């Protein structure tokens, strides 16, 4: 295993976030973590800064882990393991880099005079609530420090482990702007088991959306990625959107699969093994990293139509159950509409359901944070 060279750091492939003796020790997983390896590192910084060219709604990120046991076939972060001389396949899923000093670093960085309480996004690279969080508790420590400082933050996760910290997140949400999004690409159990075998069942994630919102933690849903030929049928999209509306999601956004170099090769190998009949069509549609703009617009309208239909259905149910005054089903009040509660947005801003290809690489936009 190697760490980045000076040339790679200069080229921006790595932000020089590890000390020279970064790799402190290796831990071989046992029990429920059998077959995994944890690489303990001492990070030099923990708050990552996105480039000025980023079109994201945030500029600062935290990622306590690299690699992810969710084993999602499409994960755009897989090539980040290659920068360390590790494989983008099983290594990415089984050799997890753990920034063991993340909590202490964050406390120091938040107390620095130059820090102005900016919003911090988590889950922009690999999942902060992946399985090893149950072992290391780094994400909980980060959330505790952010809560102490009343610093605004957001979390994107596929994991129901976030419910372990429900009380803490509710406290944070009372003190600052705190948002959570659950990634739920489909409710189709066959597609889920094939494409993201290390994640909790999608219907359990829908229930997590409900519980977070009921606890006062604003929680939306990212229906992503939508996999061509696997999870893009009308009935599949309708099922997941309708369930998320019913669960009280405060936002619903969607993103189509994108296949940048490194991810493309891994995904097509995986697809050839599980659904060889889809390989040729996928290669034809993905001449580059993204779907053609026309296909993106069509998918955007498809999802938008499903969301609006679910809104109308839900509102009819709400008005049928509503009294003259006071609260109504789903936490809505009499003067609210479902559109007030279910909005297509990311980071609070209106958006297309499926974004156009960004001007900067997605890895730079999301602040991968080595």
Buried (B, 14 or more C-beta within 10 A) or exposed (E): EEBBEEEBBEEEBBBBBBBEEBBBEEBEBEEEBEEBBBBBBBBBBBBBBBEEEBEBBBBBBBBBBBBBBBBBBBBBBBBBBBBBEBBBBEBBBBBBBBBBBBBBBBBBBBEEEEBEEEBBBBBBBBBBBBBBBBBBBBBBBBBBBBBEBEBBBBBBBBBBBBBBBBEBBBBBBEBBBBBBBBBBBBBBEEBBEBBBEBBBEBBBBBBBBBBBBBBEBBBBBBBBBBBBBBBBEEEBBBBBBBBBBBBBBBBBBBBBBBBBEBBBBBBBEBBEEEBEEBBEEBEEBBEEBBBEEEBBBEBBEBBBBBBBBBBEBBBEBBBEEBEEEEEBBBEBEEEBEBEEBBBBBBBBEEBBBBBEEBEBBBBBBBBBBB
